[in-house]
Structure formats: structure tokens, C-alpha cells
Amino acid sequence: MGKYNTLSEAINDLTKEGYTFNFNLKNDCIECTENKSQLNPEEFEIDKVYRFQEMSDVDNESILYAISSTNGELKGLLVNAYGMYADAASAKLVKKLNKR
């Protein structure tokens, strides 16, 4: 998975690597509210994926995606719940996110 013990460690390190935007899941795309852009599954690549589980709460799992746009203009992070608490998304978007 990765070299990080906590989600915050990974976020801090990846931000230093240039993943400075924050993405949110929408039904069929990811959205960056900072620059008001949306990326469809064919417009971004997943560079890295990290999963985290709270030791004190096994039901509290999260997944961190380091994402870059295919045109090279955006690099950012998407944090989502993992498992039964994951946000709903279209089949095409879920397939892209689970590709790695």
C-alpha cells in the first residue's frame, strides 16, 4: 500500500510533491471547487493509492487517491471512505477509481 502510517502524513507528503488541489466525488466525475473544474474518468489518471484504517475503529476506513489530469494542468488529492461508507458514484467512475 504505502509508506505512511496516517492519512495526514500522506496528505502532507503528497502536497509537497505537487498534489495541491482537492477533489470531490460527483456522480460521474471528480470536481475541484478551487478552480471550478470537473474531470471525467477519461480526463484524469490515478498516480497513487493509499488505504488507511483507524486502529481504534475498524469500521473507519479511508482511501486516498493522488490524481493528475491527463492534460497536466491539475494535480490533487481525493479522500473517500472505503467500503460500505464510500460515496456513491457512476459505474464508469468507480471502475476508474478501482483500476489500480
N, CA, C and O atoms as CSV, one atom per row, in Angstrom:
chain,resi,resn,atom,element,x,y,z
A,1,MET,N,N,0.818,-1.193,0.000
A,1,MET,CA,C,0.000,0.000,0.000
A,1,MET,C,C,0.862,1.257,0.000
A,1,MET,O,O,0.794,2.063,-0.927
A,2,GLY,N,N,1.667,1.418,1.038
A,2,GLY,CA,C,2.447,2.632,1.057
A,2,GLY,C,C,3.294,2.731,2.295
A,2,GLY,O,O,3.353,1.816,3.116
A,3,LYS,N,N,3.942,3.854,2.408
A,3,LYS,CA,C,4.907,4.059,3.484
A,3,LYS,C,C,4.357,4.930,4.599
A,3,LYS,O,O,5.114,5.337,5.480
A,4,TYR,N,N,3.081,5.226,4.592
A,4,TYR,CA,C,2.505,6.161,5.555
A,4,TYR,C,C,1.698,5.436,6.625
A,4,TYR,O,O,1.004,4.456,6.352
A,5,ASN,N,N,1.807,5.944,7.849
A,5,ASN,CA,C,1.034,5.381,8.948
A,5,ASN,C,C,-0.310,6.081,9.118
A,5,ASN,O,O,-1.273,5.481,9.597
A,6,THR,N,N,-0.372,7.355,8.723
A,6,THR,CA,C,-1.614,8.105,8.887
A,6,THR,C,C,-1.977,8.831,7.592
A,6,THR,O,O,-1.124,9.107,6.748
A,7,LEU,N,N,-3.242,9.124,7.468
A,7,LEU,CA,C,-3.748,9.873,6.327
A,7,LEU,C,C,-3.107,11.255,6.252
A,7,LEU,O,O,-2.747,11.713,5.167
A,8,SER,N,N,-2.964,11.915,7.386
A,8,SER,CA,C,-2.396,13.267,7.383
A,8,SER,C,C,-0.935,13.262,6.927
A,8,SER,O,O,-0.512,14.191,6.239
A,9,GLU,N,N,-0.156,12.245,7.290
A,9,GLU,CA,C,1.224,12.120,6.803
A,9,GLU,C,C,1.255,12.036,5.281
A,9,GLU,O,O,2.049,12.711,4.625
A,10,ALA,N,N,0.393,11.210,4.741
A,10,ALA,CA,C,0.349,11.028,3.290
A,10,ALA,C,C,-0.061,12.319,2.590
A,10,ALA,O,O,0.543,12.699,1.587
A,11,ILE,N,N,-1.079,12.993,3.110
A,11,ILE,CA,C,-1.538,14.249,2.511
A,11,ILE,C,C,-0.429,15.287,2.527
A,11,ILE,O,O,-0.189,15.957,1.522
A,12,ASN,N,N,0.244,15.424,3.652
A,12,ASN,CA,C,1.335,16.405,3.756
A,12,ASN,C,C,2.446,16.113,2.752
A,12,ASN,O,O,2.939,17.021,2.083
A,13,ASP,N,N,2.835,14.859,2.650
A,13,ASP,CA,C,3.916,14.474,1.745
A,13,ASP,C,C,3.516,14.664,0.278
A,13,ASP,O,O,4.290,15.199,-0.516
A,14,LEU,N,N,2.321,14.229,-0.072
A,14,LEU,CA,C,1.865,14.352,-1.455
A,14,LEU,C,C,1.666,15.811,-1.861
A,14,LEU,O,O,1.867,16.166,-3.023
A,15,THR,N,N,1.275,16.649,-0.919
A,15,THR,CA,C,1.150,18.080,-1.203
A,15,THR,C,C,2.516,18.649,-1.576
A,15,THR,O,O,2.622,19.469,-2.488
A,16,LYS,N,N,3.553,18.217,-0.876
A,16,LYS,CA,C,4.910,18.647,-1.204
A,16,LYS,C,C,5.345,18.168,-2.586
A,16,LYS,O,O,6.196,18.788,-3.224
A,17,GLU,N,N,4.754,17.054,-3.049
A,17,GLU,CA,C,5.061,16.515,-4.375
A,17,GLU,C,C,4.256,17.214,-5.476
A,17,GLU,O,O,4.383,16.869,-6.651
A,18,GLY,N,N,3.429,18.194,-5.097
A,18,GLY,CA,C,2.692,18.957,-6.104
A,18,GLY,C,C,1.219,18.636,-6.218
A,18,GLY,O,O,0.532,19.216,-7.058
A,19,TYR,N,N,0.716,17.736,-5.405
A,19,TYR,CA,C,-0.711,17.408,-5.414
A,19,TYR,C,C,-1.432,18.421,-4.519
A,19,TYR,O,O,-1.752,18.131,-3.366
A,20,THR,N,N,-1.679,19.601,-5.064
A,20,THR,CA,C,-2.129,20.729,-4.252
A,20,THR,C,C,-3.630,20.998,-4.317
A,20,THR,O,O,-4.157,21.722,-3.472
A,21,PHE,N,N,-4.325,20.437,-5.291
A,21,PHE,CA,C,-5.770,20.662,-5.388
A,21,PHE,C,C,-6.528,19.585,-4.624
A,21,PHE,O,O,-6.011,18.490,-4.402
A,22,ASN,N,N,-7.745,19.899,-4.228
A,22,ASN,CA,C,-8.618,18.956,-3.538
A,22,ASN,C,C,-9.759,18.568,-4.457
A,22,ASN,O,O,-10.471,19.427,-4.976
A,23,PHE,N,N,-9.928,17.273,-4.654
A,23,PHE,CA,C,-11.006,16.762,-5.493
A,23,PHE,C,C,-12.113,16.185,-4.636
A,23,PHE,O,O,-11.872,15.665,-3.546
A,24,ASN,N,N,-13.331,16.284,-5.146
A,24,ASN,CA,C,-14.509,15.676,-4.529
A,24,ASN,C,C,-15.189,14.793,-5.558
A,24,ASN,O,O,-15.165,15.090,-6.753
A,25,LEU,N,N,-15.798,13.701,-5.093
A,25,LEU,CA,C,-16.534,12.821,-5.986
A,25,LEU,C,C,-17.888,13.420,-6.314
A,25,LEU,O,O,-18.601,13.895,-5.431
A,26,LYS,N,N,-18.226,13.393,-7.559
A,26,LYS,CA,C,-19.579,13.672,-8.026
A,26,LYS,C,C,-20.080,12.368,-8.617
A,26,LYS,O,O,-19.353,11.375,-8.613
A,27,ASN,N,N,-21.293,12.347,-9.121
A,27,ASN,CA,C,-21.843,11.102,-9.648
A,27,ASN,C,C,-21.005,10.513,-10.782
A,27,ASN,O,O,-20.706,9.319,-10.772
A,28,ASP,N,N,-20.625,11.334,-11.751
A,28,ASP,CA,C,-19.923,10.796,-12.912
A,28,ASP,C,C,-18.599,11.489,-13.212
A,28,ASP,O,O,-18.063,11.349,-14.311
A,29,CYS,N,N,-18.066,12.236,-12.245
A,29,CYS,CA,C,-16.805,12.941,-12.441
A,29,CYS,C,C,-16.192,13.258,-11.079
A,29,CYS,O,O,-16.796,13.004,-10.037
A,30,ILE,N,N,-14.979,13.819,-11.108
A,30,ILE,CA,C,-14.421,14.395,-9.893
A,30,ILE,C,C,-14.395,15.905,-10.095
A,30,ILE,O,O,-14.240,16.390,-11.215
A,31,GLU,N,N,-14.548,16.636,-9.007
A,31,GLU,CA,C,-14.672,18.082,-9.086
A,31,GLU,C,C,-13.616,18.746,-8.225
A,31,GLU,O,O,-13.325,18.289,-7.120
A,32,CYS,N,N,-13.046,19.823,-8.733
A,32,CYS,CA,C,-12.127,20.657,-7.985
A,32,CYS,C,C,-12.827,21.997,-7.786
A,32,CYS,O,O,-12.967,22.770,-8.733
A,33,THR,N,N,-13.264,22.273,-6.570
A,33,THR,CA,C,-14.002,23.516,-6.309
A,33,THR,C,C,-13.080,24.730,-6.307
A,33,THR,O,O,-13.536,25.852,-6.530
A,34,GLU,N,N,-11.790,24.517,-6.059
A,34,GLU,CA,C,-10.849,25.636,-6.002
A,34,GLU,C,C,-10.729,26.368,-7.337
A,34,GLU,O,O,-10.591,27.590,-7.371
A,35,ASN,N,N,-10.780,25.625,-8.421
A,35,ASN,CA,C,-10.715,26.277,-9.732
A,35,ASN,C,C,-11.953,25.991,-10.579
A,35,ASN,O,O,-11.972,26.235,-11.786
A,36,LYS,N,N,-12.979,25.469,-9.920
A,36,LYS,CA,C,-14.282,25.220,-10.548
A,36,LYS,C,C,-14.178,24.347,-11.804
A,36,LYS,O,O,-14.778,24.655,-12.834
A,37,SER,N,N,-13.422,23.273,-11.708
A,37,SER,CA,C,-13.290,22.366,-12.839
A,37,SER,C,C,-13.808,20.984,-12.479
A,37,SER,O,O,-13.846,20.596,-11.312
A,38,GLN,N,N,-14.202,20.256,-13.505
A,38,GLN,CA,C,-14.642,18.885,-13.355
A,38,GLN,C,C,-13.863,18.018,-14.333
A,38,GLN,O,O,-13.607,18.419,-15.469
A,39,LEU,N,N,-13.490,16.829,-13.883
A,39,LEU,CA,C,-12.763,15.893,-14.735
A,39,LEU,C,C,-13.558,14.601,-14.853
A,39,LEU,O,O,-13.908,13.984,-13.847
A,40,ASN,N,N,-13.837,14.200,-16.073
A,40,ASN,CA,C,-14.476,12.920,-16.338
A,40,ASN,C,C,-13.419,11.826,-16.236
A,40,ASN,O,O,-12.226,12.126,-16.282
A,41,PRO,N,N,-13.827,10.561,-16.100
A,41,PRO,CA,C,-12.844,9.484,-15.912
A,41,PRO,C,C,-11.738,9.435,-16.965
A,41,PRO,O,O,-10.605,9.078,-16.642
A,42,GLU,N,N,-12.036,9.779,-18.193
A,42,GLU,CA,C,-11.008,9.734,-19.237
A,42,GLU,C,C,-10.076,10.950,-19.202
A,42,GLU,O,O,-9.118,11.012,-19.973
A,43,GLU,N,N,-10.344,11.910,-18.321
A,43,GLU,CA,C,-9.546,13.132,-18.251
A,43,GLU,C,C,-8.562,13.153,-17.081
A,43,GLU,O,O,-7.893,14.163,-16.863
A,44,PHE,N,N,-8.461,12.056,-16.326
A,44,PHE,CA,C,-7.509,12.013,-15.222
A,44,PHE,C,C,-6.903,10.632,-15.067
A,44,PHE,O,O,-7.455,9.627,-15.514
A,45,GLU,N,N,-5.752,10.619,-14.422
A,45,GLU,CA,C,-5.051,9.377,-14.097
A,45,GLU,C,C,-4.866,9.289,-12.588
A,45,GLU,O,O,-4.680,10.302,-11.913
A,46,ILE,N,N,-4.919,8.093,-12.079
A,46,ILE,CA,C,-4.657,7.853,-10.661
A,46,ILE,C,C,-3.190,7.460,-10.543
A,46,ILE,O,O,-2.780,6.396,-11.007
A,47,ASP,N,N,-2.416,8.322,-9.922
A,47,ASP,CA,C,-0.978,8.105,-9.808
A,47,ASP,C,C,-0.613,7.210,-8.630
A,47,ASP,O,O,0.279,6.368,-8.733
A,48,LYS,N,N,-1.309,7.396,-7.512
A,48,LYS,CA,C,-1.002,6.630,-6.296
A,48,LYS,C,C,-2.295,6.412,-5.519
A,48,LYS,O,O,-3.223,7.217,-5.591
A,49,VAL,N,N,-2.338,5.314,-4.779
A,49,VAL,CA,C,-3.496,4.990,-3.942
A,49,VAL,C,C,-2.994,4.505,-2.590
A,49,VAL,O,O,-2.082,3.682,-2.516
A,50,TYR,N,N,-3.595,5.020,-1.521
A,50,TYR,CA,C,-3.251,4.596,-0.159
A,50,TYR,C,C,-4.534,4.335,0.614
A,50,TYR,O,O,-5.476,5.124,0.547
A,51,ARG,N,N,-4.571,3.235,1.344
A,51,ARG,CA,C,-5.719,2.911,2.202
A,51,ARG,C,C,-5.289,3.005,3.657
A,51,ARG,O,O,-4.179,2.626,4.028
A,52,PHE,N,N,-6.216,3.530,4.480
A,52,PHE,CA,C,-5.933,3.710,5.902
A,52,PHE,C,C,-7.093,3.169,6.721
A,52,PHE,O,O,-8.256,3.270,6.330
A,53,GLN,N,N,-6.750,2.592,7.869
A,53,GLN,CA,C,-7.752,2.092,8.797
A,53,GLN,C,C,-7.381,2.552,10.195
A,53,GLN,O,O,-6.254,2.360,10.651
A,54,GLU,N,N,-8.336,3.156,10.857
A,54,GLU,CA,C,-8.123,3.585,12.243
A,54,GLU,C,C,-8.001,2.346,13.120
A,54,GLU,O,O,-8.862,1.466,13.076
A,55,MET,N,N,-6.946,2.272,13.910
A,55,MET,CA,C,-6.747,1.121,14.790
A,55,MET,C,C,-7.849,1.013,15.840
A,55,MET,O,O,-8.225,-0.091,16.234
A,56,SER,N,N,-8.363,2.141,16.289
A,56,SER,CA,C,-9.383,2.129,17.328
A,56,SER,C,C,-10.782,1.857,16.784
A,56,SER,O,O,-11.695,1.564,17.556
A,57,ASP,N,N,-10.963,1.950,15.467
A,57,ASP,CA,C,-12.285,1.759,14.872
A,57,ASP,C,C,-12.114,1.080,13.522
A,57,ASP,O,O,-11.822,1.741,12.525
A,58,VAL,N,N,-12.295,-0.244,13.484
A,58,VAL,CA,C,-12.070,-0.989,12.248
A,58,VAL,C,C,-13.066,-0.628,11.153
A,58,VAL,O,O,-12.818,-0.910,9.981
A,59,ASP,N,N,-14.192,-0.008,11.514
A,59,ASP,CA,C,-15.169,0.420,10.514
A,59,ASP,C,C,-14.798,1.750,9.879
A,59,ASP,O,O,-15.422,2.160,8.900
A,60,ASN,N,N,-13.789,2.433,10.419
A,60,ASN,CA,C,-13.382,3.741,9.920
A,60,ASN,C,C,-12.208,3.571,8.961
A,60,ASN,O,O,-11.047,3.639,9.364
A,61,GLU,N,N,-12.527,3.350,7.688
A,61,GLU,CA,C,-11.504,3.177,6.670
A,61,GLU,C,C,-11.604,4.308,5.664
A,61,GLU,O,O,-12.698,4.773,5.346
A,62,SER,N,N,-10.452,4.750,5.162
A,62,SER,CA,C,-10.460,5.771,4.123
A,62,SER,C,C,-9.444,5.405,3.052
A,62,SER,O,O,-8.527,4.614,3.276
A,63,ILE,N,N,-9.633,5.995,1.896
A,63,ILE,CA,C,-8.735,5.767,0.781
A,63,ILE,C,C,-8.332,7.122,0.216
A,63,ILE,O,O,-9.160,8.022,0.078
A,64,LEU,N,N,-7.063,7.252,-0.105
A,64,LEU,CA,C,-6.508,8.500,-0.624
A,64,LEU,C,C,-5.988,8.248,-2.032
A,64,LEU,O,O,-5.186,7.342,-2.260
A,65,TYR,N,N,-6.454,9.060,-2.968
A,65,TYR,CA,C,-6.010,8.981,-4.354
A,65,TYR,C,C,-5.171,10.213,-4.684
A,65,TYR,O,O,-5.596,11.337,-4.419
A,66,ALA,N,N,-3.993,10.016,-5.256
A,66,ALA,CA,C,-3.208,11.108,-5.838
A,66,ALA,C,C,-3.537,11.097,-7.326
A,66,ALA,O,O,-3.288,10.110,-8.017
A,67,ILE,N,N,-4.094,12.194,-7.811
A,67,ILE,CA,C,-4.668,12.248,-9.155
A,67,ILE,C,C,-4.034,13.372,-9.958
A,67,ILE,O,O,-3.756,14.449,-9.428
A,68,SER,N,N,-3.807,13.113,-11.240
A,68,SER,CA,C,-3.356,14.170,-12.146
A,68,SER,C,C,-4.232,14.156,-13.395
A,68,SER,O,O,-4.658,13.102,-13.866
A,69,SER,N,N,-4.487,15.348,-13.913
A,69,SER,CA,C,-5.273,15.451,-15.142
A,69,SER,C,C,-4.416,15.009,-16.314
A,69,SER,O,O,-3.194,15.157,-16.288
A,70,THR,N,N,-5.051,14.470,-17.335
A,70,THR,CA,C,-4.302,13.988,-18.493
A,70,THR,C,C,-3.646,15.129,-19.262
A,70,THR,O,O,-2.681,14.904,-19.992
A,71,ASN,N,N,-4.154,16.349,-19.110
A,71,ASN,CA,C,-3.537,17.491,-19.796
A,71,ASN,C,C,-2.397,18.104,-18.989
A,71,ASN,O,O,-1.757,19.054,-19.441
A,72,GLY,N,N,-2.137,17.562,-17.790
A,72,GLY,CA,C,-1.023,18.008,-16.967
A,72,GLY,C,C,-1.247,19.296,-16.190
A,72,GLY,O,O,-0.320,19.800,-15.557
A,73,GLU,N,N,-2.457,19.836,-16.227
A,73,GLU,CA,C,-2.718,21.114,-15.563
A,73,GLU,C,C,-3.092,20.995,-14.085
A,73,GLU,O,O,-2.895,21.944,-13.327
A,74,LEU,N,N,-3.622,19.858,-13.667
A,74,LEU,CA,C,-4.077,19.692,-12.284
A,74,LEU,C,C,-3.453,18.466,-11.647
A,74,LEU,O,O,-3.381,17.401,-12.259
A,75,LYS,N,N,-3.005,18.628,-10.416
A,75,LYS,CA,C,-2.580,17.505,-9.583
A,75,LYS,C,C,-3.226,17.728,-8.223
A,75,LYS,O,O,-3.095,18.799,-7.630
A,76,GLY,N,N,-3.922,16.711,-7.736
A,76,GLY,CA,C,-4.588,16.891,-6.457
A,76,GLY,C,C,-4.907,15.582,-5.781
A,76,GLY,O,O,-4.506,14.508,-6.229
A,77,LEU,N,N,-5.639,15.699,-4.687
A,77,LEU,CA,C,-5.953,14.558,-3.837
A,77,LEU,C,C,-7.453,14.384,-3.699
A,77,LEU,O,O,-8.214,15.350,-3.662
A,78,LEU,N,N,-7.852,13.135,-3.624
A,78,LEU,CA,C,-9.237,12.775,-3.368
A,78,LEU,C,C,-9.236,11.817,-2.197
A,78,LEU,O,O,-8.597,10.766,-2.248
A,79,VAL,N,N,-9.949,12.174,-1.141
A,79,VAL,CA,C,-10.086,11.308,0.030
A,79,VAL,C,C,-11.519,10.826,0.066
A,79,VAL,O,O,-12.451,11.619,-0.067
A,80,ASN,N,N,-11.696,9.528,0.247
A,80,ASN,CA,C,-13.034,8.963,0.292
A,80,ASN,C,C,-13.080,7.869,1.342
A,80,ASN,O,O,-12.060,7.273,1.688
A,81,ALA,N,N,-14.273,7.617,1.838
A,81,ALA,CA,C,-14.463,6.473,2.727
A,81,ALA,C,C,-14.250,5.216,1.898
A,81,ALA,O,O,-14.379,5.240,0.675
A,82,TYR,N,N,-13.929,4.141,2.558
A,82,TYR,CA,C,-13.681,2.885,1.863
A,82,TYR,C,C,-14.670,1.858,2.378
A,82,TYR,O,O,-14.971,1.817,3.571
A,83,GLY,N,N,-15.166,1.039,1.488
A,83,GLY,CA,C,-16.093,0.005,1.901
A,83,GLY,C,C,-17.523,0.500,1.914
A,83,GLY,O,O,-17.943,1.236,1.021
A,84,MET,N,N,-18.273,0.094,2.930
A,84,MET,CA,C,-19.708,0.373,2.936
A,84,MET,C,C,-20.044,1.854,3.099
A,84,MET,O,O,-21.175,2.252,2.821
A,85,TYR,N,N,-19.098,2.678,3.542
A,85,TYR,CA,C,-19.368,4.106,3.711
A,85,TYR,C,C,-18.914,4.943,2.518
A,85,TYR,O,O,-19.000,6.171,2.561
A,86,ALA,N,N,-18.441,4.309,1.473
A,86,ALA,CA,C,-17.956,5.032,0.299
A,86,ALA,C,C,-19.084,5.822,-0.349
A,86,ALA,O,O,-20.242,5.407,-0.343
A,87,ASP,N,N,-18.716,6.971,-0.909
A,87,ASP,CA,C,-19.686,7.791,-1.619
A,87,ASP,C,C,-20.131,7.079,-2.887
A,87,ASP,O,O,-19.372,6.324,-3.495
A,88,ALA,N,N,-21.383,7.335,-3.275
A,88,ALA,CA,C,-21.919,6.757,-4.496
A,88,ALA,C,C,-21.345,7.479,-5.708
A,88,ALA,O,O,-21.156,8.696,-5.690
A,89,ALA,N,N,-21.072,6.719,-6.754
A,89,ALA,CA,C,-20.560,7.290,-7.991
A,89,ALA,C,C,-21.017,6.399,-9.138
A,89,ALA,O,O,-21.450,5.267,-8.919
A,90,SER,N,N,-20.922,6.907,-10.349
A,90,SER,CA,C,-21.331,6.129,-11.514
A,90,SER,C,C,-20.420,4.919,-11.683
A,90,SER,O,O,-19.302,4.896,-11.170
A,91,ALA,N,N,-20.903,3.925,-12.400
A,91,ALA,CA,C,-20.124,2.710,-12.643
A,91,ALA,C,C,-18.818,3.029,-13.354
A,91,ALA,O,O,-17.790,2.422,-13.057
A,92,LYS,N,N,-18.844,3.970,-14.286
A,92,LYS,CA,C,-17.647,4.349,-15.045
A,92,LYS,C,C,-16.596,4.972,-14.129
A,92,LYS,O,O,-15.406,4.683,-14.257
A,93,LEU,N,N,-17.037,5.825,-13.206
A,93,LEU,CA,C,-16.110,6.470,-12.282
A,93,LEU,C,C,-15.563,5.460,-11.275
A,93,LEU,O,O,-14.371,5.473,-10.968
A,94,VAL,N,N,-16.417,4.599,-10.767
A,94,VAL,CA,C,-15.978,3.569,-9.818
A,94,VAL,C,C,-14.956,2.645,-10.483
A,94,VAL,O,O,-13.957,2.277,-9.864
A,95,LYS,N,N,-15.200,2.272,-11.727
A,95,LYS,CA,C,-14.247,1.416,-12.454
A,95,LYS,C,C,-12.890,2.104,-12.568
A,95,LYS,O,O,-11.856,1.462,-12.382
A,96,LYS,N,N,-12.882,3.378,-12.866
A,96,LYS,CA,C,-11.627,4.127,-12.970
A,96,LYS,C,C,-10.904,4.152,-11.634
A,96,LYS,O,O,-9.696,3.922,-11.581
A,97,LEU,N,N,-11.626,4.427,-10.553
A,97,LEU,CA,C,-11.015,4.525,-9.228
A,97,LEU,C,C,-10.499,3.171,-8.731
A,97,LEU,O,O,-9.530,3.116,-7.973
A,98,ASN,N,N,-11.133,2.100,-9.148
A,98,ASN,CA,C,-10.724,0.769,-8.705
A,98,ASN,C,C,-9.711,0.118,-9.642
A,98,ASN,O,O,-9.290,-1.016,-9.414
A,99,LYS,N,N,-9.327,0.821,-10.680
A,99,LYS,CA,C,-8.422,0.284,-11.694
A,99,LYS,C,C,-7.050,-0.067,-11.140
A,99,LYS,O,O,-6.441,-1.041,-11.583
A,100,ARG,N,N,-6.560,0.692,-10.194
A,100,ARG,CA,C,-5.215,0.490,-9.633
A,100,ARG,C,C,-5.187,-0.591,-8.623
A,100,ARG,O,O,-4.131,-0.882,-8.061
